[in-house]
């Protein structure tokens, strides 16, 4: 059996959250036919990619703006 992330390094850490958030995440994971773990990883990955894309666009806009001033 081949692991999906074979060769990649992984980190673990405890995640403390309120009961209501845990329950909501658990139900969303069930609705998505995923484990709670995979649902949380997918949500975190999407958030980071979204912020990274925003940062890249913002950086380009700032660079273009400073080049125009020259």
C-alpha positions as CSV (number, residue, x, y, z in Angstrom):
1,X,0.0,0.0,0.0
2,X,1.4,3.4,-1.0
3,X,0.9,6.3,1.3
4,X,-0.6,9.5,-0.2
5,X,2.1,11.7,1.4
6,X,5.0,9.2,1.3
7,X,8.3,11.0,1.7
8,X,6.9,14.2,3.1
9,X,7.7,15.3,6.6
10,X,4.8,15.7,9.0
11,X,4.4,17.6,12.2
12,X,1.8,17.0,14.9
13,X,0.5,19.3,17.6
14,X,-2.5,19.2,19.9
15,X,-5.4,21.3,18.8
16,X,-7.7,22.6,21.6
17,X,-11.1,24.0,20.6
18,X,-14.5,24.6,22.1
19,X,-17.0,21.8,22.1
20,X,-19.3,23.6,19.7
21,X,-16.6,24.1,17.1
22,X,-15.6,20.4,17.4
23,X,-19.2,19.3,16.9
24,X,-19.7,21.6,13.9
25,X,-16.4,20.4,12.3
26,X,-17.4,16.8,12.9
27,X,-20.7,17.2,11.2
28,X,-19.2,19.0,8.3
29,X,-16.7,16.2,7.9
30,X,-19.4,13.6,8.0
31,X,-21.4,15.5,5.4
32,X,-18.2,15.6,3.2
33,X,-17.6,11.9,3.7
34,X,-14.2,12.6,5.3
35,X,-12.6,12.0,8.6
36,X,-12.4,14.9,11.0
37,X,-8.6,14.9,10.5
38,X,-8.7,15.1,6.7
39,X,-11.5,17.7,6.8
40,X,-9.4,20.0,9.1
41,X,-6.3,19.5,7.0
42,X,-8.2,20.3,3.8
43,X,-9.7,23.4,5.4
44,X,-6.4,24.7,6.7
45,X,-4.7,24.0,3.3
46,X,-7.4,25.9,1.4
47,X,-7.1,28.9,3.8
48,X,-3.3,29.0,3.4
49,X,-3.5,28.8,-0.4
50,X,-6.1,31.5,-0.4
51,X,-4.0,33.8,1.8
52,X,-0.9,33.0,-0.3
53,X,-2.7,33.9,-3.5
54,X,-3.8,37.2,-2.0
55,X,-0.3,37.9,-0.8
56,X,1.2,37.2,-4.2
57,X,-1.3,39.5,-5.9
58,X,-0.7,42.2,-3.3
59,X,3.0,41.9,-3.7
60,X,2.8,42.2,-7.5
61,X,0.6,45.2,-7.2
62,X,3.0,46.9,-4.8
63,X,5.9,46.1,-7.0
64,X,4.1,47.4,-10.1
65,X,3.1,50.5,-8.3
66,X,6.7,51.3,-7.1
67,X,8.0,50.7,-10.6
68,X,5.6,53.2,-12.1
69,X,6.8,55.8,-9.7
70,X,10.4,55.6,-11.1
